[in-house]
Amino acid sequence: MKVSVIVPFKEGKKYLEDCLDSLLEYCFDGTEVLLVLDHGCEDIRELLTVYEKKLTMRIFELHDKTGVAAARNLGVQKAQGEFLFFLDSDDYLDASLSELYS
C-alpha cells in the first residue's frame, strides 16, 4: 500500500518544520510526501535538504496558478500512491495518536 501525503506550502517555515517532524513519526515504507510550493517568499532550501534525507519527499512548484486548491490539484496529479492524504503546512499529526496504531 502506498500513501501520498500532499502538503501545500506558501509561508510559515517554522510551521512547515513542525509539520514535517510530525510526518517523521507516522511515515512508513510506501509513504511519499509531496510538498507543493506556492510562490512563497521564504528561503526554505536548507530546511528541505534536511528533510529530503529523512523522508521520501518530492518537491514541486506552482508556476501559473496560485492558492491552496491549485497546490493540492498539482499534488494529486503527481501523486503515485493508492491513497491520498492532505496535510496543510501549518498542521501536524499528534504524536500521541501513533500509540493507537502501534
SERO-4910 file (N, C-alpha, C, O; in steps of 0.05 Angstrom, whole numbers):
BEGIN
 pado doro    nc1    nc2    nc3   cac1   cac2   cac3    cc1    cc2    cc3    oc1    oc2    oc3
  Met    A     17    -24      0      0      0      0     18     25      0     36     27     16
  Lys    A     12     43    -18     28     68    -19      9     91    -13    -13     93    -24
  Val    A     19    109      4      3    133     12     19    157      3     43    159      7
  Ser    A      4    176    -10     16    202    -18      5    223      1    -19    227      3
  Val    A     23    237     15     15    259     33     22    285     18     45    291     12
  Ile    A      1    300     12      4    325     -4      4    349     16    -16    353     30
  Val    A     26    364     15     29    387     33     33    412     17     55    416      7
  Pro    A     13    430     15     17    455      2     32    474     20     28    474     45
  Phe    A     50    490     10     65    509     26     68    536     12     76    538    -11
  Lys    A     60    557     27     64    585     18     83    600     37    102    613     27
  Glu    A     77    599     63     94    613     82     91    600    109     72    584    114
  Gly    A    110    607    127    109    595    154    129    573    157    122    550    162
  Lys    A    155    579    154    176    560    155    176    543    180    179    519    180
  Lys    A    171    556    203    171    542    229    148    522    230    151    499    240
  Tyr    A    125    530    220    102    511    219    108    487    201    101    465    207
  Leu    A    120    493    178    127    471    160    146    452    173    143    427    170
  Glu    A    165    462    188    184    444    203    169    426    222    175    402    224
  Asp    A    150    437    237    133    421    255    117    400    240    115    377    249
  Cys    A    106    408    217     91    390    201    108    367    191    100    344    194
  Leu    A    132    372    181    149    351    171    160    334    194    163    309    190
  Asp    A    165    346    217    173    330    240    151    310    248    157    287    254
  Ser    A    126    319    247    104    300    254    102    278    234     95    255    241
  Leu    A    108    284    209    107    263    188    129    242    193    125    218    186
  Leu    A    151    250    204    172    231    210    162    209    229    171    186    228
  Glu    A    144    216    247    133    197    266    113    178    254    110    155    264
  Tyr    A    100    186    232     79    170    221     86    156    195     74    135    188
  Cys    A    105    166    180    110    155    154    122    127    156    138    121    174
  Phe    A    113    110    139    122     82    138    131     77    109    127     93     91
  Asp    A    143     53    105    151     46     78    127     49     59    105     39     65
  Gly    A    131     62     37    109     65     18     95     92     21     76     98      7
  Thr    A    105    109     39     93    136     42    111    155     27    135    156     30
  Glu    A     98    172     10    113    193     -3    101    220      6     76    222      9
  Val    A    117    239      9    109    266     17    113    284     -8    135    285    -19
  Leu    A     91    297    -17     93    315    -39     89    343    -29     67    351    -20
  Leu    A    111    359    -29    110    386    -19    106    404    -44    123    403    -62
  Val    A     85    420    -44     79    437    -67     83    466    -58     68    476    -41
  Leu    A    103    479    -70    110    506    -63     93    526    -79     91    524   -104
  Asp    A     80    544    -65     61    563    -77     71    591    -75     61    607    -59
  His    A     91    598    -91    102    625    -94    109    637    -67    104    661    -62
  Gly    A    121    622    -49    129    632    -23    153    650    -25    168    649    -45
  Cys    A    157    667     -5    179    686     -6    201    678     14    222    692     16
  Glu    A    197    657     30    217    648     49    237    629     36    230    613     19
  Asp    A    262    631     45    282    612     36    281    587     53    289    588     76
  Ile    A    272    565     42    269    540     57    287    518     46    284    495     53
  Arg    A    306    525     28    323    505     16    339    489     36    340    464     34
  Glu    A    350    502     56    366    488     77    348    468     92    356    446     98
  Leu    A    324    477     99    305    460    114    298    436     97    297    414    107
  Leu    A    293    440     72    285    418     54    308    398     50    303    374     48
  Thr    A    332    408     50    355    390     47    356    370     70    362    347     66
  Val    A    349    379     94    349    362    118    327    341    115    332    317    120
  Tyr    A    303    349    108    281    330    107    281    312     83    270    290     84
  Glu    A    293    320     61    295    302     38    312    277     45    309    257     32
  Lys    A    329    279     64    345    257     73    330    238     91    337    214     94
  Lys    A    309    248    104    295    233    124    268    222    114    259    201    123
  Leu    A    256    235     95    230    228     84    233    222     54    251    232     41
  Thr    A    215    205     44    213    202     15    196    226      6    171    225      8
  Met    A    209    246     -3    196    272     -9    202    281    -37    225    281    -46
  Arg    A    181    290    -51    185    303    -77    174    331    -75    154    336    -61
  Ile    A    188    350    -87    181    378    -85    173    389   -113    186    384   -133
  Phe    A    150    403   -113    140    415   -138    134    444   -133    130    453   -110
  Glu    A    135    460   -154    129    488   -152    106    495   -171    105    486   -194
  Leu    A     88    512   -161     66    522   -178     78    545   -195     94    561   -185
  His    A     72    545   -220     83    566   -237     61    585   -247     64    609   -245
  Asp    A     39    575   -257     19    592   -269     -2    600   -249    -11    623   -250
  Lys    A    -10    582   -232    -33    588   -214    -22    592   -186      1    588   -180
  Thr    A    -41    599   -168    -33    602   -140    -57    594   -123    -80    593   -132
  Gly    A    -51    589    -98    -73    582    -79    -72    553    -71    -60    536    -85
  Val    A    -84    547    -48    -83    520    -37    -96    499    -55    -87    477    -57
  Ala    A   -118    507    -68   -132    488    -86   -114    480   -110   -112    457   -117
  Ala    A   -100    500   -121    -82    494   -143    -59    477   -134    -50    459   -148
  Ala    A    -49    482   -110    -27    466    -99    -36    437    -94    -22    418   -101
  Arg    A    -60    434    -83    -70    406    -79    -74    392   -105    -68    368   -108
  Asn    A    -85    406   -125    -90    394   -151    -64    384   -164    -63    363   -176
  Leu    A    -43    400   -162    -17    392   -173     -7    368   -158      4    349   -170
  Gly    A    -10    367   -131     -2    344   -116    -17    319   -124     -5    298   -126
  Val    A    -43    322   -129    -59    298   -138    -49    288   -165    -47    264   -169
  Gln    A    -42    307   -183    -32    299   -209     -6    284   -207     -1    266   -223
  Lys    A     11    291   -188     38    280   -186     39    256   -167     59    241   -167
  Ala    A     18    252   -151     18    230   -132     20    203   -145      8    198   -166
  Gln    A     34    185   -132     37    157   -141     23    137   -123     23    113   -128
  Gly    A     12    147   -101      0    130    -81    -28    120    -88    -41    132   -104
  Glu    A    -35     98    -76    -63     88    -78    -82    105    -62   -106    107    -69
  Phe    A    -71    117    -41    -87    133    -23    -75    161    -21    -50    163    -21
  Leu    A    -92    182    -19    -82    209    -16    -90    220     11   -111    214     22
  Phe    A    -71    235     23    -76    248     48    -67    277     45    -45    283     37
  Phe    A    -85    296     53    -78    324     51    -71    334     79    -86    330     98
  Leu    A    -48    348     81    -39    359    106    -29    387    101    -10    390     86
  Asp    A    -42    407    112    -33    434    108     -6    438    122      0    425    143
  Ser    A     10    456    112     37    460    123     37    472    151     58    472    164
  Asp    A     15    483    160     14    494    187      0    475    206     -8    483    228
  Asp    A     -4    450    197    -16    429    214      5    408    220     26    407    207
  Tyr    A     -1    392    240     17    370    246      0    347    257    -22    350    266
  Leu    A     12    323    255     -1    299    266      8    296    295     31    297    301
  Asp    A    -11    292    313     -6    290    341      8    263    347     -2    242    340
  Ala    A     32    265    359     47    241    365     33    221    383     38    197    381
  Ser    A     15    231    400      1    213    418    -18    194    402    -26    173    413
  Leu    A    -25    202    379    -43    184    362    -29    160    352    -41    139    347
  Ser    A     -2    161    350     13    138    340     10    114    358     12     91    349
  Glu    A      5    119    384      1     96    403    -24     80    395    -25     56    401
  Leu    A    -43     93    383    -68     79    375    -63     59    352    -78     39    349
  Tyr    A    -42     64    336    -37     47    313    -13     29    316     -5     17    296
  Ser    A     -2     27    339     22     10    343     14    -17    354     32    -34    358
***
